[in-house]
Amino acid sequence: MNTEIEIQNVGNIPVAETEPVVVQHHRLSSTMSIIIFSYIGVLIRLGLAFLGNDKTPLCAAFWPNFVGCFIMGFVVEQKIHIHKHFTQLYIGLTTGLCGSITTFSGLMYDSCLALFGPSSHFTYPVSNYFAVIFSVFSASFIGFIVGRHLSMFVFPSSSEKVPYSNEFVQIWLFPLLIILSIPLLVLLAVLVPVGHYTYFIYSVIFAPFGSLTRYILSIVFNTNSNFPLGTLLANVIGSYIYLGMVAINEYVHTLSPLIKQIIISIIQGYCGCLTTVSTFMLELDTIKKRKYIYAYVIITLVLIQIVYIILARKFSFLCSPQS
């Protein structure tokens, strides 16, 4: 009861008295948490991607999207508690971690690989195409729901939650981690010799830029809860950049090994973190009217798939990766 009264009282505070300082401080601290968790998210995605490839029944985007949506569902169910005691942690986990683990652009490219890739000549490409899209979206939504249910089971609403009140950790944890991470990443990028997995390091460097771009787009354009334009733009733009980078990597044969690794890093780090399935699933769960749900899904998929299919049909090298 006291908690409800406190929340109501907070809502009665005039916006003019709180917004200028609070909003700026909130967004700055949120930015720092997004940066740190995007490091972790992209590494988890790159690791999980090895569980799915052209030699397995599942595409590379299956497990990252399932795991990311599962974590998103678990965290969202504890939103009130986490948001009240450690706001930066909630935004870092959802926008930074889950948004970086899941990738919409990777899923869109995997669907085109199923339709036009080398293996499509030996199977039924159209059915494979729809199988990739439906299986990943279904698994992602199931992961989101299971995550919420598990969260309610582990932390039921009736259980007493201990408030976290260490202000020093809340204020300085993420800034200190960023200060430590920047020189470490620079040293790794400079000292580690170029190899087949160098893109792991550069992907971590590019990851925060993708996550922050998505965060900014959501702040600016997600003004209508029934149609989250910011997330739509992030997924569409990120998917276009993804295909453009694939085209450069596959068509320009004179690129040095380092440049190729950097391009792969932009694909996996920037584009992978700019696009998200976890937020997409959360929005589908929160949009109230069914017609807006269908409109949001169809518009997002059509804008991406039309471009992907036309270009992949015209330029076969886009879906015949050699690296």
Rosetta silent file (secondary structure, phi, psi, omega in degrees, C-alpha in Angstrom):
SEQUENCE: MNTEIEIQNVGNIPVAETEPVVVQHHRLSSTMSIIIFSYIGVLIRLGLAFLGNDKTPLCAAFWPNFVGCFIMGFVVEQKIHIHKHFTQLYIGLTTGLCGSITTFSGLMYDSCLALFGPSSHFTYPVSNYFAVIFSVFSASFIGFIVGRHLSMFVFPSSSEKVPYSNEFVQIWLFPLLIILSIPLLVLLAVLVPVGHYTYFIYSVIFAPFGSLTRYILSIVFNTNSNFPLGTLLANVIGSYIYLGMVAINEYVHTLSPLIKQIIISIIQGYCGCLTTVSTFMLELDTIKKRKYIYAYVIITLVLIQIVYIILARKFSFLCSPQS
SCORE:     score description
SCORE:     0.000 S_00000001
   1 L     0.000  -44.711  179.282    0.000    0.000    0.000 S_00000001
   2 H   -62.212  -37.861  179.742    2.792    2.429    0.898 S_00000001
   3 H   -62.635  -42.786  179.796    4.519    1.652   -2.372 S_00000001
   4 H   -63.922  -39.295  179.804    1.394    2.489   -4.363 S_00000001
   5 H   -65.499  -41.804 -179.967    1.004    5.780   -2.491 S_00000001
   6 H   -63.016  -42.318  179.278    4.640    6.685   -3.132 S_00000001
   7 H   -63.534  -41.234  178.160    4.281    5.936   -6.841 S_00000001
   8 H   -64.169  -40.234  179.467    1.150    8.066   -7.021 S_00000001
   9 H   -64.988  -38.450  177.773    2.901   10.915   -5.207 S_00000001
  10 H   -62.505  -38.862  179.963    5.812   10.764   -7.622 S_00000001
  11 H   -67.696  -21.203 -179.549    3.391   11.055  -10.488 S_00000001
  12 L   -86.375   -6.511  179.333    1.919   14.218   -8.943 S_00000001
  13 L   -70.048  131.531 -179.835    5.252   16.091   -8.944 S_00000001
  14 L   -57.475  138.389 -177.822    5.164   18.876  -11.568 S_00000001
  15 H   -61.586  -36.933 -177.392    7.147   17.969  -14.678 S_00000001
  16 H   -62.001  -26.783 -178.346    8.862   21.356  -14.716 S_00000001
  17 H   -81.802  -18.338 -172.609   10.425   20.647  -11.330 S_00000001
  18 H  -120.288  -32.058 -166.748   11.941   17.318  -12.318 S_00000001
  19 H   -65.244  -47.944 -172.484   12.392   16.895  -16.057 S_00000001
  20 H   -55.379  -48.477 -176.688   15.392   19.100  -16.990 S_00000001
  21 H   -83.438  -46.134 -174.433   17.880   17.541  -14.551 S_00000001
  22 H   -64.085  -45.379 -177.371   16.334   14.128  -13.982 S_00000001
  23 H   -63.805  -43.293 -179.626   15.806   13.289  -17.649 S_00000001
  24 H   -64.231  -45.418  179.479   19.339   14.305  -18.611 S_00000001
  25 H   -64.901  -39.899 -179.397   20.905   12.350  -15.739 S_00000001
  26 H   -63.113  -44.300 -177.278   18.645    9.374  -16.429 S_00000001
  27 H   -71.393  -34.690  177.770   19.559    9.236  -20.115 S_00000001
  28 H   -65.980  -46.747  179.122   23.276    9.649  -19.448 S_00000001
  29 H   -66.980  -35.051  177.189   23.323    6.839  -16.900 S_00000001
  30 H   -64.930  -40.253  178.513   21.127    4.723  -19.174 S_00000001
  31 H   -58.862  -42.466 -178.952   23.567    5.264  -22.034 S_00000001
  32 H   -65.407  -41.614  179.572   26.439    3.959  -19.913 S_00000001
  33 H   -68.193  -35.321  177.760   24.569    0.824  -18.886 S_00000001
  34 H   -63.590  -40.925  179.904   23.552    0.166  -22.500 S_00000001
  35 H   -60.147  -49.373 -176.906   27.193    0.370  -23.583 S_00000001
  36 H   -63.985  -46.299 -176.822   28.378   -2.161  -20.993 S_00000001
  37 H   -72.957  -23.737  175.754   25.577   -4.649  -21.574 S_00000001
  38 H   -68.762  -32.497  173.228   25.919   -4.383  -25.359 S_00000001
  39 H   -55.904  -50.014 -176.500   29.484   -5.694  -24.966 S_00000001
  40 H   -67.368  -42.753 -176.369   28.125   -8.753  -23.200 S_00000001
  41 H   -61.489  -44.586 -177.306   25.132   -9.178  -25.509 S_00000001
  42 H   -67.955  -34.460  177.295   27.089   -9.246  -28.761 S_00000001
  43 H   -67.606  -39.224  176.470   29.541  -11.818  -27.372 S_00000001
  44 H   -63.087  -42.952 -179.421   26.657  -14.038  -26.272 S_00000001
  45 H   -63.998  -44.068 -179.973   25.082  -13.751  -29.728 S_00000001
  46 H   -63.533  -35.817  177.269   28.298  -14.585  -31.537 S_00000001
  47 H   -69.833  -44.070 -179.631   28.765  -17.611  -29.312 S_00000001
  48 H   -68.260  -26.741 -178.460   25.197  -18.844  -29.714 S_00000001
  49 H   -62.822  -24.628  179.157   25.354  -18.373  -33.490 S_00000001
  50 L   -70.540  -14.980  178.646   27.749  -21.317  -33.694 S_00000001
  51 L   -77.342  -13.308  179.048   24.898  -23.566  -32.538 S_00000001
  52 L  -132.768  128.060  177.149   23.099  -22.978  -35.826 S_00000001
  53 L  -155.375 -169.602 -175.835   24.573  -23.111  -39.336 S_00000001
  54 L   -70.733   -8.702  178.804   24.022  -24.641  -42.758 S_00000001
  55 L  -100.343    2.002  179.052   24.852  -28.102  -41.400 S_00000001
  56 L  -119.865  160.637  179.625   22.193  -28.005  -38.674 S_00000001
  57 L   -67.348  -18.289 -175.465   18.377  -27.878  -38.905 S_00000001
  58 L  -105.888  143.052  178.107   18.382  -24.454  -37.216 S_00000001
  59 L   -76.826  168.521 -175.445   19.604  -21.196  -38.709 S_00000001
  60 L   -64.640  -25.910 -176.539   22.258  -19.076  -36.998 S_00000001
  61 L   -85.149   -5.586 -172.927   19.678  -16.580  -35.691 S_00000001
  62 H   -65.008  -60.096 -173.775   17.537  -19.170  -33.886 S_00000001
  63 H   -68.952  -40.037  175.946   19.288  -19.563  -30.525 S_00000001
  64 H   -58.264  -42.444 -179.049   20.372  -15.927  -30.054 S_00000001
  65 H   -70.291  -37.300  177.579   16.817  -14.715  -30.585 S_00000001
  66 H   -64.523  -49.145 -178.129   15.324  -17.388  -28.341 S_00000001
  67 H   -64.573  -43.859 -179.983   17.766  -16.717  -25.498 S_00000001
  68 H   -62.735  -41.126  178.752   17.503  -12.934  -25.821 S_00000001
  69 H   -70.546  -33.696  175.915   13.697  -12.996  -25.778 S_00000001
  70 H   -62.039  -46.781  178.711   13.726  -15.393  -22.822 S_00000001
  71 H   -64.405  -40.081  178.644   15.885  -12.975  -20.815 S_00000001
  72 H   -59.611  -46.888  178.482   13.704  -10.072  -21.934 S_00000001
  73 H   -60.695  -41.459  179.716   10.558  -11.797  -20.672 S_00000001
  74 H   -62.857  -44.592 -176.621   12.228  -12.624  -17.360 S_00000001
  75 H   -71.970  -41.771 -177.547   13.427   -9.041  -16.823 S_00000001
  76 H   -60.697  -35.800 -179.818   10.215   -7.344  -17.981 S_00000001
  77 H   -65.579  -23.982  177.857    8.193   -9.274  -15.416 S_00000001
  78 L  -102.928   21.623 -173.145   10.390   -7.724  -12.693 S_00000001
  79 H   -56.867  -48.078 -175.282   10.257   -4.254  -14.252 S_00000001
  80 H   -61.178  -45.191 -177.959    8.649   -2.430  -11.329 S_00000001
  81 H   -67.301  -48.252 -178.459   11.081   -3.810   -8.777 S_00000001
  82 H   -66.785  -43.546 -176.704   14.239   -3.317  -10.874 S_00000001
  83 H   -64.132  -33.492 -177.635   13.159    0.066  -12.205 S_00000001
  84 H   -72.856  -38.008 -172.286   12.417    1.371   -8.741 S_00000001
  85 H  -103.493  -21.521 -178.558   15.724    0.385   -7.150 S_00000001
  86 L  -156.040   76.483 -173.566   18.210    0.331  -10.045 S_00000001
  87 H   -58.730  -41.711 -177.794   16.816    2.014  -13.174 S_00000001
  88 H   -61.096  -34.726 -179.411   20.075    1.827  -15.114 S_00000001
  89 H   -65.111  -41.818 -179.158   20.194   -1.941  -14.632 S_00000001
  90 H   -63.271  -47.611 -179.472   16.743   -2.430  -16.152 S_00000001
  91 H   -66.497  -37.550  177.597   17.510   -0.366  -19.249 S_00000001
  92 H   -63.387  -42.019 -179.037   20.898   -2.010  -19.594 S_00000001
  93 H   -68.971  -41.337 -176.161   19.409   -5.499  -19.435 S_00000001
  94 H   -81.176  -60.233 -177.412   16.559   -4.827  -21.867 S_00000001
  95 H   -73.168  -41.464 -176.874   17.946   -2.334  -24.387 S_00000001
  96 H   -80.573  -59.231 -174.352   21.610   -3.244  -24.007 S_00000001
  97 H   -73.631  -61.055 -175.944   21.781   -6.978  -23.281 S_00000001
  98 H   -64.289  -40.585  179.005   18.613   -8.433  -24.830 S_00000001
  99 H   -64.185  -27.217  179.804   18.648   -6.007  -27.752 S_00000001
 100 H   -88.554  -28.880  175.999   22.228   -7.005  -28.554 S_00000001
 101 H   -68.663  -45.837 -179.269   21.718  -10.748  -28.167 S_00000001
 102 L   -83.134  153.546  179.955   18.777  -10.763  -30.575 S_00000001
 103 L  -145.879  122.316  177.654   19.144   -9.616  -34.163 S_00000001
 104 H   -79.963  -40.368 -178.605   16.434   -8.840  -36.692 S_00000001
 105 H   -64.740  -39.444  177.675   18.840   -8.229  -39.569 S_00000001
 106 H   -62.561  -38.865  177.609   20.535  -11.588  -39.041 S_00000001
 107 H   -65.074  -43.243  179.840   17.165  -13.327  -39.190 S_00000001
 108 H   -62.606  -39.272  178.832   16.227  -11.514  -42.399 S_00000001
 109 H   -70.391  -38.763  177.284   19.502  -12.527  -44.023 S_00000001
 110 H   -61.126  -36.224  178.608   19.137  -16.136  -42.861 S_00000001
 111 H   -66.725  -36.411  177.289   15.721  -16.263  -44.513 S_00000001
 112 H   -71.265  -33.520  174.675   17.244  -15.087  -47.793 S_00000001
 113 H   -61.887  -39.127  178.456   19.981  -17.701  -47.484 S_00000001
 114 H   -66.569  -29.751 -176.910   17.248  -20.329  -47.194 S_00000001
 115 H   -86.186  -39.464 -173.844   15.575  -18.945  -50.319 S_00000001
 116 H  -122.148   -3.548 -176.091   18.580  -18.244  -52.551 S_00000001
 117 L   -69.212  174.721 -178.215   21.572  -19.844  -50.820 S_00000001
 118 H   -56.954  -37.473 -177.218   23.593  -22.833  -52.083 S_00000001
 119 H   -72.095  -15.402 -177.427   21.479  -25.354  -50.159 S_00000001
 120 H   -67.929  -19.145 -178.864   18.272  -24.085  -51.802 S_00000001
 121 H   -75.464  -16.439 -176.371   19.120  -25.990  -55.003 S_00000001
 122 L  -108.643   -1.750 -177.738   18.783  -29.325  -53.224 S_00000001
 123 L  -133.448 -157.615  178.566   15.639  -28.646  -51.182 S_00000001
 124 L  -106.415   97.429 -169.901   12.435  -26.638  -51.349 S_00000001
 125 H   -61.713  -39.178 -177.732   13.561  -23.004  -51.028 S_00000001
 126 H   -65.729  -44.442  178.546   10.155  -21.386  -50.502 S_00000001
 127 H   -65.960  -36.914  176.707    9.212  -23.741  -47.682 S_00000001
 128 H   -63.957  -38.826  179.526   12.680  -23.287  -46.154 S_00000001
 129 H   -59.745  -51.643  179.631   12.249  -19.529  -46.367 S_00000001
 130 H   -69.347  -31.635  178.932    8.979  -19.534  -44.447 S_00000001
 131 H   -63.359  -40.467  178.717   10.289  -22.183  -42.058 S_00000001
 132 H   -63.183  -49.325 -177.196   13.160  -19.916  -41.013 S_00000001
 133 H   -64.645  -49.468 -176.869   10.919  -16.905  -40.415 S_00000001
 134 H   -67.852  -40.024 -177.840    8.120  -18.771  -38.638 S_00000001
 135 H   -66.128  -42.925 -177.833   10.413  -20.959  -36.536 S_00000001
 136 H   -70.861  -44.043  178.766   12.541  -18.080  -35.244 S_00000001
 137 H   -65.243  -39.736  178.568    9.616  -15.762  -34.543 S_00000001
 138 H   -65.028  -46.195  178.979    7.681  -18.570  -32.857 S_00000001
 139 H   -63.249  -37.058  179.467   10.661  -19.600  -30.743 S_00000001
 140 H   -65.135  -43.886  179.933   11.308  -15.968  -29.830 S_00000001
 141 H   -68.473  -39.370  176.741    7.742  -15.419  -28.669 S_00000001
 142 H   -62.713  -43.341  177.457    7.735  -18.706  -26.758 S_00000001
 143 H   -59.779  -40.568  178.640   11.018  -17.729  -25.122 S_00000001
 144 H   -62.971  -46.464 -179.169    9.535  -14.377  -24.122 S_00000001
 145 H   -66.672  -44.613  179.283    6.438  -15.971  -22.569 S_00000001
 146 H   -62.700  -38.432  177.167    8.414  -18.719  -20.801 S_00000001
 147 H   -61.247  -41.552  177.571   10.781  -16.093  -19.427 S_00000001
 148 H   -65.683  -43.858 -179.226    7.881  -14.154  -17.939 S_00000001
 149 H   -65.197  -41.728  178.372    6.336  -17.267  -16.431 S_00000001
 150 H   -64.890  -37.290  178.052    9.638  -18.397  -14.935 S_00000001
 151 H   -63.117  -41.469  177.821   10.169  -14.927  -13.498 S_00000001
 152 H   -66.756  -32.640  179.566    6.761  -15.054  -11.814 S_00000001
 153 H   -73.258  -43.692 -177.714    7.571  -18.507  -10.449 S_00000001
 154 H   -74.216  -41.474 -179.363   11.019  -17.594   -9.110 S_00000001
 155 L  -124.504   76.460  179.624   10.035  -14.140   -7.838 S_00000001
 156 L   -62.242  151.283 -176.380    6.283  -14.171   -7.129 S_00000001
 157 L   -63.311  -23.777 -178.831    4.668  -10.786   -6.625 S_00000001
 158 L   -79.793  -15.699 -177.114    3.712  -11.696   -3.063 S_00000001
 159 L   -74.338  149.044 -179.335    7.329  -12.325   -2.021 S_00000001
 160 L   -79.964  126.231 -179.015    9.172   -9.627   -0.113 S_00000001
 161 L  -105.745  128.900 -178.529   11.879   -7.974   -2.225 S_00000001
 162 L   -79.314  123.750  179.739   14.855   -6.393   -0.511 S_00000001
 163 L   -67.935  144.488  178.437   15.494   -2.870   -1.839 S_00000001
 164 L  -100.209  119.253 -170.409   18.929   -2.142   -3.277 S_00000001
 165 L  -126.228   16.760  178.463   20.201    1.142   -1.836 S_00000001
 166 L   -78.166   95.280 -174.849   23.957    1.267   -2.531 S_00000001
 167 H   -67.716  -32.037  179.981   24.065    4.683   -4.199 S_00000001
 168 H   -61.062  -44.583  179.495   27.802    4.503   -4.872 S_00000001
 169 H   -65.570  -42.352 -178.888   27.366    1.392   -7.019 S_00000001
 170 H   -62.181  -36.934 -175.572   24.363    2.879   -8.816 S_00000001
 171 H   -83.059  -41.993 -167.755   26.256    6.075   -9.663 S_00000001
 172 H  -107.725  -10.127 -175.520   29.767    4.833  -10.400 S_00000001
 173 H   -59.175  -57.086 -175.195   29.492    1.188  -11.513 S_00000001
 174 H   -70.990  -39.961  174.169   28.874    1.728  -15.219 S_00000001
 175 H   -58.345  -41.819  179.261   31.149    4.802  -15.647 S_00000001
 176 H   -65.690  -40.564  178.459   34.041    2.888  -14.073 S_00000001
 177 H   -63.450  -37.725  178.167   33.398   -0.148  -16.264 S_00000001
 178 H   -67.222  -43.411  178.875   33.420    2.057  -19.364 S_00000001
 179 H   -59.553  -38.310  179.698   36.664    3.746  -18.295 S_00000001
 180 H   -76.169  -33.848 -173.305   38.262    0.329  -17.856 S_00000001
 181 H   -75.679  -34.698 -175.101   36.813   -1.212  -21.019 S_00000001
 182 H   -61.189  -54.635  178.469   37.885    1.441  -23.543 S_00000001
 183 H   -63.016  -32.351  178.935   41.693    1.068  -23.158 S_00000001
 184 H   -64.325  -44.828  179.499   41.303   -2.708  -22.926 S_00000001
 185 H   -66.259  -38.788  178.232   39.417   -2.883  -26.225 S_00000001
 186 H   -62.423  -44.845  178.885   41.917   -0.545  -27.898 S_00000001
 187 H   -61.796  -43.125  179.165   44.819   -2.717  -26.743 S_00000001
 188 H   -63.494  -42.692 -179.268   43.109   -5.878  -27.967 S_00000001
 189 H   -65.034  -33.409 -177.208   42.326   -4.324  -31.346 S_00000001
 190 H   -84.113  -42.018 -169.967   45.936   -3.152  -31.779 S_00000001
 191 H   -88.758  -33.219 -177.219   47.890   -6.060  -30.316 S_00000001
 192 L   -71.734  126.810 -179.331   45.879   -9.141  -31.311 S_00000001
 193 L   -66.133  151.689 -178.918   47.000  -10.359  -34.759 S_00000001
 194 L   -68.290  125.833  179.731   44.448  -10.481  -37.554 S_00000001
 195 L  -143.975 -170.414 -176.152   42.858  -13.912  -37.729 S_00000001
 196 L   -66.554  -27.476 -177.256   39.643  -15.679  -38.597 S_00000001
 197 L  -113.179   22.469  176.652   37.954  -14.567  -35.355 S_00000001
 198 L   -62.108  -27.796 -178.196   39.351  -11.030  -35.083 S_00000001
 199 H   -61.615  -19.975  176.058   35.854   -9.771  -35.787 S_00000001
 200 H   -58.289  -46.524 -177.981   34.882  -10.768  -32.237 S_00000001
 201 H   -66.218  -48.134 -178.131   36.969   -7.888  -30.852 S_00000001
 202 H   -69.101  -29.760  176.232   35.808   -5.333  -33.403 S_00000001
 203 H   -63.438  -39.134  176.742   32.190   -6.451  -33.015 S_00000001
 204 H   -63.476  -36.672  179.245   32.390   -5.570  -29.329 S_00000001
 205 H   -67.567  -41.014 -177.955   33.719   -2.132  -30.314 S_00000001
 206 H   -79.955  -20.110 -174.142   30.883   -1.507  -32.795 S_00000001
 207 H   -56.461  -47.605 -178.325   28.135   -2.976  -30.582 S_00000001
 208 H   -60.760  -33.317 -179.802   27.479    0.106  -28.384 S_00000001
 209 H   -65.174  -39.461  176.596   27.037    2.315  -31.450 S_00000001
 210 H   -66.674  -44.845 -179.594   24.292    0.043  -32.762 S_00000001
 211 H   -65.070  -40.844 -179.564   22.539   -0.196  -29.396 S_00000001
 212 H   -70.120  -35.688  174.984   22.740    3.561  -28.805 S_00000001
 213 H   -60.797  -44.605  177.786   21.419    4.295  -32.301 S_00000001
 214 H   -63.003  -40.929  179.600   18.444    2.066  -31.567 S_00000001
 215 H   -63.357  -42.526  179.476   17.959    3.727  -28.170 S_00000001
 216 H   -66.131  -43.256  178.272   17.985    7.210  -29.734 S_00000001
 217 H   -60.652  -37.975  179.445   15.532    6.168  -32.448 S_00000001
 218 H   -68.232  -37.383  178.960   13.177    4.789  -29.801 S_00000001
 219 H   -65.980  -42.144 -173.860   13.336    8.022  -27.797 S_00000001
 220 H   -78.203  -41.802 -168.582   12.667   10.198  -30.843 S_00000001
 221 H  -109.065  -15.736 -179.150   10.115    8.136  -32.775 S_00000001
 222 L   -83.301   59.958 -179.906    8.363    5.787  -30.321 S_00000001
 223 L   -90.536  -20.695  179.574    5.712    8.366  -29.476 S_00000001
 224 L  -109.595  113.382 -176.560    2.764    6.161  -30.457 S_00000001
 225 L   -65.383  -21.834  179.535    2.468    3.032  -28.308 S_00000001
 226 L   -82.862  -14.228  179.441    0.304    1.366  -30.967 S_00000001
 227 L  -149.356   88.498 -177.319    2.975    1.742  -33.652 S_00000001
 228 L   -71.286   86.553 -175.154    6.586    1.886  -32.367 S_00000001
 229 H   -64.099  -33.289 -178.637    8.125    3.673  -35.333 S_00000001
 230 H   -61.278  -45.162  178.477   11.552    3.919  -33.702 S_00000001
 231 H   -67.333  -38.417  177.330   12.001    0.157  -33.490 S_00000001
 232 H   -60.260  -46.379  179.400   10.668   -0.271  -37.019 S_00000001
 233 H   -63.092  -40.879  179.386   13.222    2.231  -38.343 S_00000001
 234 H   -61.082  -45.225 -178.753   16.017    0.557  -36.391 S_00000001
 235 H   -68.598  -39.581 -178.729   15.176   -2.867  -37.811 S_00000001
 236 H   -71.216  -50.345 -178.746   14.716   -1.629  -41.376 S_00000001
 237 H   -62.639  -44.882  179.492   17.786    0.626  -41.490 S_00000001
 238 H   -61.563  -37.999  178.985   19.952   -1.957  -39.747 S_00000001
 239 H   -68.533  -37.068  177.036   18.841   -4.672  -42.160 S_00000001
 240 H   -65.437  -44.650  178.636   19.641   -2.467  -45.166 S_00000001
 241 H   -62.826  -40.100  178.638   23.114   -1.683  -43.823 S_00000001
 242 H   -55.093  -51.160 -178.204   23.608   -5.389  -43.098 S_00000001
 243 H   -66.592  -35.969  177.291   22.925   -6.354  -46.720 S_00000001
 244 H   -62.944  -41.905  178.165   25.083   -3.488  -47.980 S_00000001
 245 H   -67.206  -37.562  175.845   28.035   -4.671  -45.904 S_00000001
 246 H   -61.839  -41.662 -179.950   27.515   -8.240  -47.121 S_00000001
 247 H   -61.810  -44.632  179.109   27.575   -6.946  -50.706 S_00000001
 248 H   -63.538  -44.266 -176.458   30.864   -5.110  -50.152 S_00000001
 249 H   -65.349  -35.004 -175.567   32.422   -8.073  -48.393 S_00000001
 250 H   -91.272  -28.107 -173.464   31.438  -10.569  -51.091 S_00000001
 251 H   -90.434  -39.177 -177.826   31.802   -8.457  -54.246 S_00000001
 252 L   -86.613  105.071 -173.691   35.042   -6.552  -53.620 S_00000001
 253 L   -86.884   -6.916 -177.659   37.713   -9.251  -53.785 S_00000001
 254 L   -92.400    7.105 -178.292   40.677   -6.899  -53.258 S_00000001
 255 L   -69.650  142.502  176.931   39.892   -6.193  -49.615 S_00000001
 256 L   -73.296  159.924  178.385   42.631   -6.898  -47.101 S_00000001
 257 H   -56.709  -36.860  179.723   41.988   -9.482  -44.358 S_00000001
 258 H   -65.911  -44.424  179.525   41.729   -6.697  -41.772 S_00000001
 259 H   -62.706  -39.187  177.837   39.131   -4.776  -43.796 S_00000001
 260 H   -62.494  -41.336  178.430   37.120   -7.962  -44.243 S_00000001
 261 H   -65.502  -37.096  178.412   37.168   -8.554  -40.491 S_00000001
 262 H   -67.515  -40.353  178.161   36.044   -4.964  -39.871 S_00000001
 263 H   -63.327  -43.771  175.997   33.160   -5.344  -42.337 S_00000001
 264 H   -61.540  -35.189  178.713   32.061   -8.545  -40.604 S_00000001
 265 H   -66.981  -37.680  175.987   32.327   -6.639  -37.320 S_00000001
 266 H   -65.062  -40.668  178.463   30.019   -3.919  -38.634 S_00000001
 267 H   -62.204  -51.758 -175.423   27.559   -6.623  -39.704 S_00000001
 268 H   -79.897  -38.792 -175.692   27.658   -8.488  -36.393 S_00000001
 269 H   -83.201  -60.902 -176.049   28.413   -5.603  -34.044 S_00000001
 270 H   -74.159  -56.601 -176.679   26.648   -2.518  -35.373 S_00000001
 271 H   -65.738  -39.861  179.916   23.841   -3.998  -37.489 S_00000001
 272 H   -63.018  -34.654  179.961   23.248   -6.901  -35.120 S_00000001
 273 H   -88.506  -23.882  175.682   22.827   -4.547  -32.157 S_00000001
 274 H   -69.137  -37.109  179.637   20.912   -1.892  -34.095 S_00000001
 275 L   -97.125  149.751 -173.950   18.222   -4.432  -34.976 S_00000001
 276 L  -148.241  141.836  172.785   16.349   -6.370  -32.317 S_00000001
 277 L  -101.158  -30.619 -177.315   13.801   -9.138  -31.979 S_00000001
 278 H   -63.437  -47.203  176.659   13.424   -8.950  -28.186 S_00000001
 279 H   -65.822  -36.641  177.156   12.021   -5.411  -28.229 S_00000001
 280 H   -57.995  -45.762  178.933    9.934   -6.379  -31.256 S_00000001
 281 H   -67.484  -39.533  177.808    8.338   -9.213  -29.262 S_00000001
 282 H   -61.535  -40.828 -179.849    7.813   -6.986  -26.226 S_00000001
 283 H   -68.942  -38.456  176.307    6.007   -4.444  -28.383 S_00000001
 284 H   -62.748  -31.451 -179.966    3.804   -7.103  -29.960 S_00000001
 285 H   -77.220  -24.297 -174.987    2.876   -8.180  -26.437 S_00000001
 286 H  -100.955  -21.480  177.379    2.042   -4.643  -25.297 S_00000001
 287 L   -64.882  129.187 -171.534    0.198   -3.268  -28.353 S_00000001
 288 L   -80.864  -41.348 -173.541   -3.482   -3.394  -27.436 S_00000001
 289 L   -93.385  132.638 -174.950   -5.253   -3.433  -30.796 S_00000001
 290 H   -63.804  -36.655 -177.552   -4.844   -6.453  -33.029 S_00000001
 291 H   -63.810  -33.637  177.804   -4.972   -4.477  -36.275 S_00000001
 292 H   -71.768  -32.437  177.243   -1.943   -2.457  -35.190 S_00000001
 293 H   -62.760  -49.497 -179.807   -0.055   -5.663  -34.369 S_00000001
 294 H   -64.122  -41.327  179.670   -0.614   -7.045  -37.862 S_00000001
 295 H   -62.223  -43.128 -179.211    0.177   -3.695  -39.473 S_00000001
 296 H   -63.321  -46.385 -179.292    3.409   -3.364  -37.495 S_00000001
 297 H   -66.255  -48.004 -175.586    4.617   -6.881  -38.332 S_00000001
 298 H   -64.819  -44.940 -179.201    3.629   -6.781  -42.000 S_00000001
 299 H   -62.453  -43.449  179.636    5.102   -3.334  -42.680 S_00000001
 300 H   -60.858  -49.054 -177.603    8.384   -4.256  -40.993 S_00000001
 301 H   -67.375  -42.038 -176.915    8.761   -7.529  -42.882 S_00000001
 302 H   -65.440  -44.487 -179.198    7.632   -6.179  -46.252 S_00000001
 303 H   -59.563  -35.458 -179.052    9.972   -3.166  -46.182 S_00000001
 304 H   -83.976  -48.212 -171.475   12.936   -5.444  -45.523 S_00000001
 305 H   -69.426  -32.325  177.747   12.045   -8.547  -47.510 S_00000001
 306 H   -60.246  -47.572  179.866   11.161   -6.734  -50.732 S_00000001
 307 H   -65.558  -45.324 -178.910   14.633   -5.202  -50.878 S_00000001
 308 H   -61.023  -47.054 -175.918   16.357   -8.413  -49.779 S_00000001
 309 H   -68.005  -43.246  179.976   14.543  -10.641  -52.269 S_00000001
 310 H   -62.086  -48.140 -177.706   14.944   -8.276  -55.233 S_00000001
 311 H   -70.154  -39.524  179.324   18.660   -7.734  -54.638 S_00000001
 312 H   -66.969  -32.522  177.305   19.376  -11.366  -53.758 S_00000001
 313 H   -69.662  -37.944 -176.806   17.583  -12.461  -56.923 S_00000001
 314 H   -80.191  -38.324 -177.471   19.559  -10.023  -59.056 S_00000001
 315 L  -118.205   97.400 -172.722   22.956  -10.481  -57.387 S_00000001
 316 H   -65.584  -23.362 -177.350   23.471  -14.134  -56.543 S_00000001
 317 H   -68.091  -17.565 -179.749   26.723  -13.497  -54.643 S_00000001
 318 H   -63.875  -31.459 -178.851   24.736  -11.861  -51.823 S_00000001
 319 H  -111.777   23.240  174.910   23.491  -15.254  -50.696 S_00000001
 320 L  -128.590   62.908 -174.784   26.631  -17.220  -51.509 S_00000001
 321 L   -62.390  136.620  178.662   28.979  -16.101  -48.742 S_00000001
 322 L  -105.467  -10.820 -176.086   32.571  -17.188  -49.124 S_00000001
 323 L  -116.845    0.000    0.000   33.892  -15.803  -45.815 S_00000001
